[in-house]
């Protein structure tokens, strides 16, 4: 297994795990999955441009070499992890703020 | 010097930033949770990115960045996480406002 592949999948799993650990329950919401779908829709042209140009150059030693268009598959796990972690923490801090206000 | 990566970031940020105000999502009323979530994710992903960029997972085409680098990464790559964490929270809150009629 390549390093980026492992890190990307690991980060996606870790973000979902943290959601359960913190009880933020973001991944249980329909709004979360709709937001992910929208982000992925816009990810294709932006990530696609970065990798097509290429502005970011990937080292074949560290990823599988499977690309959707010009985007390495790992980038989808990476993106999922980044978005999910952000929303889990956002929801967590929002709830904590609300609790302090009560 | 080239501003292409910067323009990609601007293109990703433009409509979310505009609509975050127009849609009155109220995310700026929760500046604490917003900044905390963004900062934690940025620090984690900056660390990851600096480490694997040094290791050679990927590199940044000098033809398409302005040429300001910190710890081996172009300034655009640092800003990438600020932009993406904000856009994630915007998208999620916009979807919630529409689907959950907050």
N, CA and C atoms of all chains as a GROMACS GRO file, in nm:
protein
  612
    1UNK      N    1   0.084  -0.121   0.000
    1UNK     CA    2   0.000   0.000   0.000
    1UNK      C    3   0.087   0.125   0.000
    2UNK      N    4   0.047   0.224  -0.079
    2UNK     CA    5   0.125   0.348  -0.089
    2UNK      C    6   0.092   0.440   0.030
    3UNK      N    7   0.189   0.525   0.062
    3UNK     CA    8   0.177   0.610   0.180
    3UNK      C    9   0.060   0.708   0.175
    4UNK      N   10   0.047   0.779   0.062
    4UNK     CA   11  -0.062   0.878   0.053
    4UNK      C   12  -0.197   0.807   0.058
    5UNK      N   13  -0.205   0.691  -0.005
    5UNK     CA   14  -0.328   0.611  -0.004
    5UNK      C   15  -0.370   0.580   0.140
    6UNK      N   16  -0.274   0.533   0.218
    6UNK     CA   17  -0.298   0.499   0.358
    6UNK      C   18  -0.339   0.621   0.440
    7UNK      N   19  -0.262   0.728   0.426
    7UNK     CA   20  -0.289   0.850   0.503
    7UNK      C   21  -0.428   0.906   0.469
    8UNK      N   22  -0.461   0.907   0.340
    8UNK     CA   23  -0.587   0.966   0.296
    8UNK      C   24  -0.705   0.885   0.351
    9UNK      N   25  -0.700   0.752   0.336
    9UNK     CA   26  -0.809   0.667   0.387
    9UNK      C   27  -0.814   0.676   0.539
   10UNK      N   28  -0.695   0.677   0.602
   10UNK     CA   29  -0.687   0.688   0.748
   10UNK      C   30  -0.750   0.817   0.799
   11UNK      N   31  -0.726   0.927   0.730
   11UNK     CA   32  -0.781   1.056   0.774
   11UNK      C   33  -0.933   1.059   0.762
   12UNK      N   34  -0.985   0.994   0.658
   12UNK     CA   35  -1.130   0.988   0.640
   12UNK      C   36  -1.194   0.906   0.752
   13UNK      N   37  -1.134   0.792   0.784
   13UNK     CA   38  -1.186   0.706   0.892
   13UNK      C   39  -1.175   0.778   1.026
   14UNK      N   40  -1.062   0.845   1.049
   14UNK     CA   41  -1.040   0.916   1.176
   14UNK      C   42  -1.145   1.026   1.198
   15UNK      N   43  -1.181   1.096   1.091
   15UNK     CA   44  -1.279   1.204   1.103
   15UNK      C   45  -1.416   1.149   1.143
   16UNK      N   46  -1.456   1.035   1.083
   16UNK     CA   47  -1.584   0.972   1.117
   16UNK      C   48  -1.580   0.920   1.260
   17UNK      N   49  -1.465   0.862   1.297
   17UNK     CA   50  -1.448   0.811   1.433
   17UNK      C   51  -1.460   0.924   1.535
   18UNK      N   52  -1.399   1.038   1.507
   18UNK     CA   53  -1.404   1.154   1.597
   18UNK      C   54  -1.547   1.205   1.612
   19UNK      N   55  -1.623   1.196   1.503
   19UNK     CA   56  -1.764   1.238   1.507
   19UNK      C   57  -1.840   1.156   1.612
   20UNK      N   58  -1.812   1.026   1.617
   20UNK     CA   59  -1.877   0.939   1.716
   20UNK      C   60  -1.823   0.964   1.856
   21UNK      N   61  -1.692   0.985   1.863
   21UNK     CA   62  -1.625   1.007   1.992
   21UNK      C   63  -1.674   1.135   2.060
   22UNK      N   64  -1.689   1.242   1.983
   22UNK     CA   65  -1.732   1.371   2.037
   22UNK      C   66  -1.884   1.382   2.048
   23UNK      N   67  -1.954   1.289   1.984
   23UNK     CA   68  -2.099   1.293   1.986
   23UNK      C   69  -2.157   1.407   1.905
   24UNK      N   70  -2.081   1.456   1.807
   24UNK     CA   71  -2.128   1.568   1.727
   24UNK      C   72  -2.234   1.523   1.625
   25UNK      N   73  -2.236   1.397   1.593
   25UNK     CA   74  -2.337   1.334   1.507
   25UNK      C   75  -2.359   1.406   1.374
   26UNK      N   76  -2.250   1.457   1.319
   26UNK     CA   77  -2.258   1.525   1.190
   26UNK      C   78  -2.288   1.425   1.079
   27UNK      N   79  -2.218   1.312   1.080
   27UNK     CA   80  -2.232   1.214   0.971
   27UNK      C   81  -2.368   1.144   0.972
   28UNK      N   82  -2.447   1.166   1.078
   28UNK     CA   83  -2.581   1.107   1.083
   28UNK      C   84  -2.684   1.198   1.016
   29UNK      N   85  -2.642   1.320   0.980
   29UNK     CA   86  -2.737   1.416   0.923
   29UNK      C   87  -2.742   1.410   0.771
   30UNK      N   88  -2.863   1.426   0.718
   30UNK     CA   89  -2.878   1.430   0.573
   30UNK      C   90  -2.806   1.552   0.515
   31UNK      N   91  -2.811   1.665   0.587
   31UNK     CA   92  -2.746   1.788   0.540
   31UNK      C   93  -2.596   1.768   0.518
   32UNK      N   94  -2.535   1.685   0.602
   32UNK     CA   95  -2.392   1.658   0.586
   32UNK      C   96  -2.364   1.592   0.451
   33UNK      N   97  -2.443   1.490   0.418
   33UNK     CA   98  -2.418   1.415   0.294
   33UNK      C   99  -2.451   1.499   0.171
   34UNK      N  100  -2.552   1.585   0.183
   34UNK     CA  101  -2.583   1.676   0.072
   34UNK      C  102  -2.466   1.775   0.055
   35UNK      N  103  -2.414   1.827   0.167
   35UNK     CA  104  -2.300   1.919   0.160
   35UNK      C  105  -2.178   1.850   0.098
   36UNK      N  106  -2.153   1.725   0.136
   36UNK     CA  107  -2.041   1.648   0.078
   36UNK      C  108  -2.060   1.634  -0.074
   37UNK      N  109  -2.182   1.605  -0.115
   37UNK     CA  110  -2.211   1.587  -0.258
   37UNK      C  111  -2.184   1.717  -0.334
   38UNK      N  112  -2.226   1.830  -0.277
   38UNK     CA  113  -2.205   1.961  -0.340
   38UNK      C  114  -2.055   1.993  -0.346
   39UNK      N  115  -1.984   1.969  -0.236
   39UNK     CA  116  -1.840   1.996  -0.231
   39UNK      C  117  -1.766   1.910  -0.334
   40UNK      N  118  -1.807   1.784  -0.346
   40UNK     CA  119  -1.741   1.693  -0.442
   40UNK      C  120  -1.770   1.737  -0.586
   41UNK      N  121  -1.892   1.789  -0.608
   41UNK     CA  122  -1.927   1.837  -0.740
   41UNK      C  123  -1.834   1.950  -0.783
   42UNK      N  124  -1.808   2.044  -0.690
   42UNK     CA  125  -1.720   2.155  -0.722
   42UNK      C  126  -1.572   2.118  -0.710
   43UNK      N  127  -1.547   2.006  -0.641
   43UNK     CA  128  -1.409   1.957  -0.628
   43UNK      C  129  -1.356   1.912  -0.764
   44UNK      N  130  -1.444   1.857  -0.847
   44UNK     CA  131  -1.399   1.803  -0.975
   44UNK      C  132  -1.334   1.910  -1.065
   45UNK      N  133  -1.400   2.025  -1.089
   45UNK     CA  134  -1.330   2.125  -1.170
   45UNK      C  135  -1.207   2.186  -1.102
   46UNK      N  136  -1.214   2.214  -0.969
   46UNK     CA  137  -1.102   2.282  -0.904
   46UNK      C  138  -0.983   2.189  -0.884
   47UNK      N  139  -1.009   2.071  -0.824
   47UNK     CA  140  -0.902   1.972  -0.807
   47UNK      C  141  -0.854   1.924  -0.944
   48UNK      N  142  -0.948   1.912  -1.037
   48UNK     CA  143  -0.915   1.870  -1.172
   48UNK      C  144  -0.819   1.968  -1.238
   49UNK      N  145  -0.846   2.096  -1.220
   49UNK     CA  146  -0.758   2.198  -1.280
   49UNK      C  147  -0.618   2.193  -1.219
   50UNK      N  148  -0.612   2.182  -1.084
   50UNK     CA  149  -0.483   2.178  -1.014
   50UNK      C  150  -0.397   2.061  -1.060
   51UNK      N  151  -0.461   1.948  -1.091
   51UNK     CA  152  -0.386   1.828  -1.128
   51UNK      C  153  -0.365   1.817  -1.280
   52UNK      N  154  -0.451   1.887  -1.356
   52UNK     CA  155  -0.438   1.882  -1.502
   52UNK      C  156  -0.327   1.975  -1.550
   53UNK      N  157  -0.315   2.090  -1.484
   53UNK     CA  158  -0.225   2.195  -1.534
   53UNK      C  159  -0.081   2.144  -1.550
   54UNK      N  160  -0.008   2.080  -1.465
   54UNK     CA  161  -0.044   2.062  -1.325
   54UNK      C  162   0.019   2.169  -1.237
   55UNK      N  163  -0.062   2.215  -1.139
   55UNK     CA  164  -0.010   2.309  -1.039
   55UNK      C  165   0.050   2.228  -0.925
   56UNK      N  166  -0.019   2.119  -0.889
   56UNK     CA  167   0.035   2.026  -0.789
   56UNK      C  168   0.076   1.897  -0.862
   57UNK      N  169   0.197   1.856  -0.839
   57UNK     CA  170   0.251   1.738  -0.908
   57UNK      C  171   0.267   1.623  -0.808
   58UNK      N  172   0.200   1.511  -0.836
   58UNK     CA  173   0.202   1.398  -0.743
   58UNK      C  174   0.314   1.302  -0.778
   59UNK      N  175   0.382   1.255  -0.675
   59UNK     CA  176   0.492   1.160  -0.691
   59UNK      C  177   0.436   1.018  -0.700
   60UNK      N  178   0.457   0.950  -0.814
   60UNK     CA  179   0.400   0.815  -0.834
   60UNK      C  180   0.446   0.714  -0.729
   61UNK      N  181   0.554   0.745  -0.657
   61UNK     CA  182   0.602   0.655  -0.552
   61UNK      C  183   0.504   0.644  -0.435
   62UNK      N  184   0.422   0.749  -0.417
   62UNK     CA  185   0.340   0.757  -0.295
   62UNK      C  186   0.190   0.744  -0.315
   63UNK      N  187   0.145   0.731  -0.439
   63UNK     CA  188   0.001   0.707  -0.459
   63UNK      C  189  -0.020   0.599  -0.563
   64UNK      N  190  -0.142   0.542  -0.568
   64UNK     CA  191  -0.169   0.424  -0.648
   64UNK      C  192  -0.153   0.448  -0.799
   65UNK      N  193  -0.176   0.572  -0.840
   65UNK     CA  194  -0.165   0.601  -0.983
   65UNK      C  195  -0.298   0.588  -1.054
   66UNK      N  196  -0.405   0.561  -0.975
   66UNK     CA  197  -0.539   0.555  -1.033
   66UNK      C  198  -0.598   0.695  -1.027
   67UNK      N  199  -0.637   0.748  -1.142
   67UNK     CA  200  -0.690   0.884  -1.145
   67UNK      C  201  -0.829   0.886  -1.207
   68UNK      N  202  -0.914   0.971  -1.152
   68UNK     CA  203  -1.045   0.996  -1.214
   68UNK      C  204  -1.026   1.124  -1.292
   69UNK      N  205  -1.017   1.114  -1.422
   69UNK     CA  206  -0.972   1.227  -1.502
   69UNK      C  207  -0.825   1.245  -1.470
   70UNK      N  208  -0.792   1.361  -1.411
   70UNK     CA  209  -0.652   1.382  -1.370
   70UNK      C  210  -0.637   1.374  -1.219
   71UNK      N  211  -0.750   1.352  -1.147
   71UNK     CA  212  -0.746   1.356  -1.000
   71UNK      C  213  -0.715   1.218  -0.940
   72UNK      N  214  -0.608   1.207  -0.862
   72UNK     CA  215  -0.580   1.080  -0.794
   72UNK      C  216  -0.696   1.039  -0.703
   73UNK      N  217  -0.735   0.912  -0.702
   73UNK     CA  218  -0.849   0.867  -0.620
   73UNK      C  219  -0.830   0.903  -0.474
   74UNK      N  220  -0.705   0.902  -0.428
   74UNK     CA  221  -0.675   0.935  -0.288
   74UNK      C  222  -0.732   1.071  -0.250
   75UNK      N  223  -0.732   1.164  -0.346
   75UNK     CA  224  -0.779   1.300  -0.318
   75UNK      C  225  -0.924   1.304  -0.271
   76UNK      N  226  -1.004   1.205  -0.311
   76UNK     CA  227  -1.144   1.203  -0.269
   76UNK      C  228  -1.155   1.164  -0.122
   77UNK      N  229  -1.072   1.072  -0.078
   77UNK     CA  230  -1.069   1.036   0.065
   77UNK      C  231  -1.012   1.153   0.146
   78UNK      N  232  -0.906   1.212   0.092
   78UNK     CA  233  -0.843   1.328   0.156
   78UNK      C  234  -0.945   1.441   0.174
   79UNK      N  235  -1.018   1.471   0.068
   79UNK     CA  236  -1.119   1.576   0.073
   79UNK      C  237  -1.230   1.543   0.171
   80UNK      N  238  -1.273   1.418   0.169
   80UNK     CA  239  -1.379   1.374   0.262
   80UNK      C  240  -1.332   1.393   0.406
   81UNK      N  241  -1.209   1.353   0.435
   81UNK     CA  242  -1.153   1.367   0.570
   81UNK      C  243  -1.145   1.512   0.612
   82UNK      N  244  -1.096   1.596   0.523
   82UNK     CA  245  -1.080   1.740   0.553
   82UNK      C  246  -1.216   1.806   0.580
   83UNK      N  247  -1.313   1.781   0.495
   83UNK     CA  248  -1.446   1.841   0.512
   83UNK      C  249  -1.511   1.789   0.640
   84UNK      N  250  -1.506   1.656   0.658
   84UNK     CA  251  -1.573   1.594   0.773
   84UNK      C  252  -1.513   1.642   0.904
   85UNK      N  253  -1.381   1.644   0.914
   85UNK     CA  254  -1.317   1.691   1.037
   85UNK      C  255  -1.358   1.835   1.068
   86UNK      N  256  -1.358   1.919   0.966
   86UNK     CA  257  -1.397   2.060   0.984
   86UNK      C  258  -1.540   2.070   1.038
   87UNK      N  259  -1.632   1.993   0.979
   87UNK     CA  260  -1.773   2.002   1.021
   87UNK      C  261  -1.797   1.940   1.157
   88UNK      N  262  -1.722   1.835   1.190
   88UNK     CA  263  -1.734   1.773   1.322
   88UNK      C  264  -1.692   1.874   1.429
   89UNK      N  265  -1.580   1.942   1.407
   89UNK     CA  266  -1.531   2.040   1.505
   89UNK      C  267  -1.623   2.162   1.511
   90UNK      N  268  -1.672   2.207   1.397
   90UNK     CA  269  -1.767   2.319   1.390
   90UNK      C  270  -1.889   2.287   1.474
   91UNK      N  271  -1.947   2.170   1.453
   91UNK     CA  272  -2.067   2.128   1.527
   91UNK      C  273  -2.036   2.112   1.677
   92UNK      N  274  -1.920   2.057   1.707
   92UNK     CA  275  -1.879   2.038   1.845
   92UNK      C  276  -1.866   2.171   1.919
   93UNK      N  277  -1.797   2.267   1.858
   93UNK     CA  278  -1.778   2.397   1.923
   93UNK      C  279  -1.908   2.479   1.927
   94UNK      N  280  -1.993   2.463   1.826
   94UNK     CA  281  -2.124   2.529   1.826
   94UNK      C  282  -2.207   2.482   1.944
   95UNK      N  283  -2.210   2.348   1.963
   95UNK     CA  284  -2.289   2.292   2.073
   95UNK      C  285  -2.236   2.336   2.207
   96UNK      N  286  -2.101   2.342   2.217
   96UNK     CA  287  -2.041   2.382   2.344
   96UNK      C  288  -2.075   2.528   2.374
   97UNK      N  289  -2.074   2.611   2.269
   97UNK     CA  290  -2.109   2.753   2.285
   97UNK      C  291  -2.255   2.768   2.334
   98UNK      N  292  -2.343   2.689   2.272
   98UNK     CA  293  -2.485   2.693   2.307
   98UNK      C  294  -2.505   2.650   2.452
   99UNK      N  295  -2.430   2.548   2.495
   99UNK     CA  296  -2.443   2.499   2.632
   99UNK      C  297  -2.398   2.605   2.732
  100UNK      N  298  -2.293   2.681   2.695
  100UNK     CA  299  -2.244   2.785   2.785
  100UNK      C  300  -2.341   2.902   2.796
  101UNK      N  301  -2.422   2.920   2.692
  101UNK     CA  302  -2.518   3.031   2.693
  101UNK      C  303  -2.637   3.003   2.782
  102UNK      N  304  -2.666   2.873   2.801
  102UNK     CA  305  -2.785   2.836   2.879
  102UNK      C  306  -2.765   2.865   3.028
  103UNK      N  307   0.698   3.465  -1.168
  103UNK     CA  308   0.580   3.479  -1.080
  103UNK      C  309   0.451   3.462  -1.160
  104UNK      N  310   0.359   3.383  -1.102
  104UNK     CA  311   0.234   3.354  -1.170
  104UNK      C  312   0.124   3.341  -1.064
  105UNK      N  313   0.007   3.391  -1.097
  105UNK     CA  314  -0.100   3.397  -0.995
  105UNK      C  315  -0.205   3.287  -1.014
  106UNK      N  316  -0.174   3.185  -1.094
  106UNK     CA  317  -0.277   3.087  -1.126
  106UNK      C  318  -0.334   3.012  -1.006
  107UNK      N  319  -0.246   2.963  -0.918
  107UNK     CA  320  -0.296   2.891  -0.799
  107UNK      C  321  -0.381   2.987  -0.714
  108UNK      N  322  -0.338   3.113  -0.705
  108UNK     CA  323  -0.414   3.214  -0.631
  108UNK      C  324  -0.553   3.233  -0.689
  109UNK      N  325  -0.560   3.235  -0.822
  109UNK     CA  326  -0.688   3.255  -0.890
  109UNK      C  327  -0.782   3.137  -0.864
  110UNK      N  328  -0.726   3.015  -0.862
  110UNK     CA  329  -0.807   2.897  -0.831
  110UNK      C  330  -0.866   2.911  -0.691
  111UNK      N  331  -0.784   2.954  -0.594
  111UNK     CA  332  -0.833   2.973  -0.457
  111UNK      C  333  -0.942   3.079  -0.452
  112UNK      N  334  -0.921   3.188  -0.527
  112UNK     CA  335  -1.019   3.295  -0.532
  112UNK      C  336  -1.150   3.246  -0.592
  113UNK      N  337  -1.141   3.163  -0.695
  113UNK     CA  338  -1.260   3.109  -0.760
  113UNK      C  339  -1.338   3.018  -0.665
  114UNK      N  340  -1.266   2.941  -0.583
  114UNK     CA  341  -1.332   2.852  -0.485
  114UNK      C  342  -1.402   2.934  -0.378
  115UNK      N  343  -1.338   3.045  -0.337
  115UNK     CA  344  -1.387   3.123  -0.224
  115UNK      C  345  -1.496   3.224  -0.260
  116UNK      N  346  -1.496   3.273  -0.383
  116UNK     CA  347  -1.580   3.387  -0.420
  116UNK      C  348  -1.729   3.373  -0.385
  117UNK      N  349  -1.795   3.273  -0.442
  117UNK     CA  350  -1.939   3.260  -0.419
  117UNK      C  351  -1.974   3.220  -0.275
  118UNK      N  352  -1.900   3.127  -0.213
  118UNK     CA  353  -1.927   3.099  -0.071
  118UNK      C  354  -1.918   3.224   0.016
  119UNK      N  355  -1.816   3.306  -0.006
  119UNK     CA  356  -1.798   3.426   0.075
  119UNK      C  357  -1.916   3.523   0.052
  120UNK      N  358  -1.952   3.541  -0.073
  120UNK     CA  359  -2.064   3.629  -0.109
  120UNK      C  360  -2.195   3.580  -0.048
  121UNK      N  361  -2.224   3.450  -0.071
  121UNK     CA  362  -2.351   3.395  -0.024
  121UNK      C  363  -2.357   3.377   0.128
  122UNK      N  364  -2.242   3.368   0.193
  122UNK     CA  365  -2.243   3.357   0.339
  122UNK      C  366  -2.304   3.485   0.398
  123UNK      N  367  -2.289   3.596   0.327
  123UNK     CA  368  -2.347   3.723   0.373
  123UNK      C  369  -2.490   3.737   0.322
  124UNK      N  370  -2.508   3.714   0.191
  124UNK     CA  371  -2.640   3.731   0.127
  124UNK      C  372  -2.745   3.640   0.190
  125UNK      N  373  -2.708   3.515   0.219
  125UNK     CA  374  -2.805   3.418   0.273
  125UNK      C  375  -2.831   3.435   0.422
  126UNK      N  376  -2.759   3.528   0.485
  126UNK     CA  377  -2.773   3.550   0.630
  126UNK      C  378  -2.768   3.420   0.709
  127UNK      N  379  -2.660   3.347   0.688
  127UNK     CA  380  -2.646   3.216   0.754
  127UNK      C  381  -2.616   3.230   0.902
  128UNK      N  382  -2.565   3.346   0.942
  128UNK     CA  383  -2.535   3.367   1.083
  128UNK      C  384  -2.408   3.299   1.131
  129UNK      N  385  -2.323   3.255   1.036
  129UNK     CA  386  -2.201   3.187   1.083
  129UNK      C  387  -2.104   3.284   1.151
  130UNK      N  388  -2.112   3.412   1.113
  130UNK     CA  389  -2.021   3.509   1.176
  130UNK      C  390  -2.063   3.545   1.317
  131UNK      N  391  -2.188   3.515   1.353
  131UNK     CA  392  -2.231   3.536   1.491
  131UNK      C  393  -2.168   3.432   1.582
  132UNK      N  394  -2.115   3.325   1.521
  132UNK     CA  395  -2.047   3.220   1.597
  132UNK      C  396  -1.899   3.220   1.560
  133UNK      N  397  -1.838   3.339   1.574
  133UNK     CA  398  -1.697   3.356   1.536
  133UNK      C  399  -1.604   3.263   1.613
  134UNK      N  400  -1.638   3.238   1.740
  134UNK     CA  401  -1.554   3.151   1.824
  134UNK      C  402  -1.544   3.010   1.765
  135UNK      N  403  -1.660   2.940   1.755
  135UNK     CA  404  -1.658   2.806   1.695
  135UNK      C  405  -1.601   2.805   1.552
  136UNK      N  406  -1.633   2.907   1.474
  136UNK     CA  407  -1.584   2.914   1.336
  136UNK      C  408  -1.432   2.917   1.333
  137UNK      N  409  -1.373   3.009   1.410
  137UNK     CA  410  -1.227   3.023   1.410
  137UNK      C  411  -1.157   2.905   1.474
  138UNK      N  412  -1.219   2.851   1.582
  138UNK     CA  413  -1.157   2.734   1.648
  138UNK      C  414  -1.153   2.615   1.555
  139UNK      N  415  -1.265   2.585   1.490
  139UNK     CA  416  -1.271   2.470   1.399
  139UNK      C  417  -1.171   2.489   1.284
  140UNK      N  418  -1.172   2.610   1.225
  140UNK     CA  419  -1.081   2.635   1.113
  140UNK      C  420  -0.935   2.624   1.156
  141UNK      N  421  -0.903   2.682   1.271
  141UNK     CA  422  -0.763   2.684   1.315
  141UNK      C  423  -0.710   2.544   1.346
  142UNK      N  424  -0.790   2.464   1.415
  142UNK     CA  425  -0.745   2.328   1.450
  142UNK      C  426  -0.720   2.245   1.324
  143UNK      N  427  -0.815   2.252   1.230
  143UNK     CA  428  -0.798   2.174   1.106
  143UNK      C  429  -0.678   2.226   1.027
  144UNK      N  430  -0.664   2.359   1.020
  144UNK     CA  431  -0.549   2.416   0.949
  144UNK      C  432  -0.417   2.368   1.009
  145UNK      N  433  -0.406   2.374   1.142
  145UNK     CA  434  -0.280   2.333   1.206
  145UNK      C  435  -0.249   2.185   1.176
  146UNK      N  436  -0.352   2.100   1.187
  146UNK     CA  437  -0.332   1.958   1.157
  146UNK      C  438  -0.289   1.934   1.012
  147UNK      N  439  -0.362   1.997   0.920
  147UNK     CA  440  -0.334   1.974   0.778
  147UNK      C  441  -0.208   2.046   0.730
  148UNK      N  442  -0.176   2.159   0.792
  148UNK     CA  443  -0.049   2.226   0.759
  148UNK      C  444   0.068   2.134   0.798
  149UNK      N  445   0.056   2.076   0.919
  149UNK     CA  446   0.162   1.988   0.968
  149UNK      C  447   0.180   1.869   0.874
  150UNK      N  448   0.068   1.805   0.843
  150UNK     CA  449   0.069   1.692   0.750
  150UNK      C  450   0.133   1.733   0.617
  151UNK      N  451   0.087   1.845   0.562
  151UNK     CA  452   0.130   1.890   0.431
  151UNK      C  453   0.279   1.924   0.427
  152UNK      N  454   0.326   1.995   0.530
  152UNK     CA  455   0.469   2.031   0.536
  152UNK      C  456   0.553   1.904   0.541
  153UNK      N  457   0.508   1.807   0.623
  153UNK     CA  458   0.584   1.683   0.640
  153UNK      C  459   0.592   1.603   0.510
  154UNK      N  460   0.478   1.584   0.444
  154UNK     CA  461   0.480   1.499   0.324
  154UNK      C  462   0.532   1.572   0.200
  155UNK      N  463   0.524   1.707   0.202
  155UNK     CA  464   0.586   1.782   0.092
  155UNK      C  465   0.738   1.765   0.101
  156UNK      N  466   0.790   1.771   0.225
  156UNK     CA  467   0.933   1.751   0.247
  156UNK      C  468   0.973   1.608   0.208
  157UNK      N  469   0.882   1.513   0.233
  157UNK     CA  470   0.909   1.374   0.202
  157UNK      C  471   0.899   1.345   0.052
  158UNK      N  472   0.826   1.432  -0.019
  158UNK     CA  473   0.816   1.416  -0.164
  158UNK      C  474   0.687   1.358  -0.215
  159UNK      N  475   0.580   1.359  -0.132
  159UNK     CA  476   0.450   1.308  -0.180
  159UNK      C  477   0.402   1.387  -0.301
  160UNK      N  478   0.423   1.520  -0.294
  160UNK     CA  479   0.385   1.606  -0.407
  160UNK      C  480   0.474   1.728  -0.407
  161UNK      N  481   0.469   1.801  -0.519
  161UNK     CA  482   0.545   1.924  -0.529
  161UNK      C  483   0.460   2.028  -0.602
  162UNK      N  484   0.502   2.152  -0.594
  162UNK     CA  485   0.422   2.260  -0.649
  162UNK      C  486   0.496   2.322  -0.766
  163UNK      N  487   0.429   2.327  -0.878
  163UNK     CA  488   0.489   2.376  -1.001
  163UNK      C  489   0.527   2.524  -0.987
  164UNK      N  490   0.658   2.555  -0.990
  164UNK     CA  491   0.701   2.693  -0.969
  164UNK      C  492   0.648   2.790  -1.075
  165UNK      N  493   0.601   2.734  -1.188
  165UNK     CA  494   0.548   2.818  -1.296
  165UNK      C  495   0.413   2.882  -1.261
  166UNK      N  496   0.342   2.826  -1.162
  166UNK     CA  497   0.205   2.872  -1.135
  166UNK      C  498   0.182   2.927  -0.996
  167UNK      N  499   0.289   2.955  -0.923
  167UNK     CA  500   0.274   3.014  -0.790
  167UNK      C  501   0.351   3.147  -0.785
  168UNK      N  502   0.312   3.234  -0.688
  168UNK     CA  503   0.375   3.366  -0.683
  168UNK      C  504   0.521   3.359  -0.636
  169UNK      N  505   0.555   3.249  -0.569
  169UNK     CA  506   0.696   3.229  -0.534
  169UNK      C  507   0.732   3.259  -0.390
  170UNK      N  508   0.629   3.289  -0.307
  170UNK     CA  509   0.655   3.308  -0.163
  170UNK      C  510   0.639   3.173  -0.095
  171UNK      N  511   0.745   3.125  -0.031
  171UNK     CA  512   0.740   2.993   0.032
  171UNK      C  513   0.766   3.000   0.182
  172UNK      N  514   0.696   2.914   0.256
  172UNK     CA  515   0.722   2.898   0.400
  172UNK      C  516   0.733   2.749   0.427
  173UNK      N  517   0.840   2.708   0.493
  173UNK     CA  518   0.865   2.567   0.525
  173UNK      C  519   0.846   2.477   0.402
  174UNK      N  520   0.892   2.525   0.290
  174UNK     CA  521   0.890   2.444   0.168
  174UNK      C  522   0.761   2.446   0.090
  175UNK      N  523   0.659   2.518   0.143
  175UNK     CA  524   0.531   2.521   0.072
  175UNK      C  525   0.497   2.662   0.027
  176UNK      N  526   0.443   2.675  -0.095
  176UNK     CA  527   0.401   2.808  -0.141
  176UNK      C  528   0.290   2.863  -0.054
  177UNK      N  529   0.282   2.994  -0.044
  177UNK     CA  530   0.182   3.061   0.040
  177UNK      C  531   0.040   3.019  -0.002
  178UNK      N  532   0.021   2.989  -0.130
  178UNK     CA  533  -0.110   2.945  -0.179
  178UNK      C  534  -0.156   2.816  -0.111
  179UNK      N  535  -0.059   2.725  -0.089
  179UNK     CA  536  -0.093   2.597  -0.027
  179UNK      C  537  -0.134   2.617   0.120
  180UNK      N  538  -0.071   2.712   0.187
  180UNK     CA  539  -0.110   2.745   0.326
  180UNK      C  540  -0.253   2.798   0.327
  181UNK      N  541  -0.283   2.886   0.231
  181UNK     CA  542  -0.416   2.947   0.226
  181UNK      C  543  -0.525   2.848   0.184
  182UNK      N  544  -0.484   2.744   0.111
  182UNK     CA  545  -0.577   2.642   0.064
  182UNK      C  546  -0.665   2.591   0.178
  183UNK      N  547  -0.604   2.564   0.294
  183UNK     CA  548  -0.679   2.506   0.406
  183UNK      C  549  -0.770   2.609   0.474
  184UNK      N  550  -0.727   2.736   0.474
  184UNK     CA  551  -0.812   2.841   0.527
  184UNK      C  552  -0.938   2.852   0.439
  185UNK      N  553  -0.918   2.849   0.309
  185UNK     CA  554  -1.028   2.859   0.213
  185UNK      C  555  -1.120   2.737   0.225
  186UNK      N  556  -1.062   2.617   0.222
  186UNK     CA  557  -1.144   2.496   0.220
  186UNK      C  558  -1.221   2.471   0.350
  187UNK      N  559  -1.162   2.506   0.464
  187UNK     CA  560  -1.236   2.488   0.590
  187UNK      C  561  -1.354   2.585   0.594
  188UNK      N  562  -1.332   2.708   0.549
  188UNK     CA  563  -1.442   2.805   0.546
  188UNK      C  564  -1.553   2.760   0.450
  189UNK      N  565  -1.514   2.719   0.330
  189UNK     CA  566  -1.612   2.678   0.228
  189UNK      C  567  -1.691   2.556   0.276
  190UNK      N  568  -1.626   2.465   0.349
  190UNK     CA  569  -1.696   2.347   0.403
  190UNK      C  570  -1.807   2.390   0.499
  191UNK      N  571  -1.772   2.479   0.592
  191UNK     CA  572  -1.870   2.525   0.691
  191UNK      C  573  -1.981   2.604   0.623
  192UNK      N  574  -1.945   2.688   0.527
  192UNK     CA  575  -2.047   2.763   0.452
  192UNK      C  576  -2.145   2.667   0.384
  193UNK      N  577  -2.092   2.568   0.311
  193UNK     CA  578  -2.177   2.477   0.234
  193UNK      C  579  -2.272   2.401   0.326
  194UNK      N  580  -2.218   2.350   0.435
  194UNK     CA  581  -2.299   2.276   0.533
  194UNK      C  582  -2.410   2.363   0.590
  195UNK      N  583  -2.378   2.486   0.628
  195UNK     CA  584  -2.479   2.575   0.686
  195UNK      C  585  -2.582   2.621   0.583
  196UNK      N  586  -2.537   2.641   0.458
  196UNK     CA  587  -2.631   2.679   0.351
  196UNK      C  588  -2.730   2.565   0.327
  197UNK      N  589  -2.679   2.441   0.322
  197UNK     CA  590  -2.766   2.324   0.303
  197UNK      C  591  -2.863   2.310   0.419
  198UNK      N  592  -2.813   2.329   0.541
  198UNK     CA  593  -2.900   2.318   0.658
  198UNK      C  594  -3.010   2.423   0.656
  199UNK      N  595  -2.974   2.544   0.615
  199UNK     CA  596  -3.073   2.650   0.612
  199UNK      C  597  -3.186   2.615   0.514
  200UNK      N  598  -3.150   2.556   0.402
  200UNK     CA  599  -3.248   2.522   0.300
  200UNK      C  600  -3.327   2.396   0.338
  201UNK      N  601  -3.256   2.291   0.382
  201UNK     CA  602  -3.322   2.163   0.411
  201UNK      C  603  -3.393   2.161   0.545
  202UNK      N  604  -3.332   2.227   0.644
  202UNK     CA  605  -3.387   2.219   0.780
  202UNK      C  606  -3.466   2.344   0.816
  203UNK      N  607  -3.474   2.438   0.721
  203UNK     CA  608  -3.549   2.563   0.741
  203UNK      C  609  -3.524   2.626   0.877
  204UNK      N  610  -3.395   2.646   0.903
  204UNK     CA  611  -3.358   2.705   1.032
  204UNK      C  612  -3.409   2.849   1.041
   0.00000   0.00000   0.00000
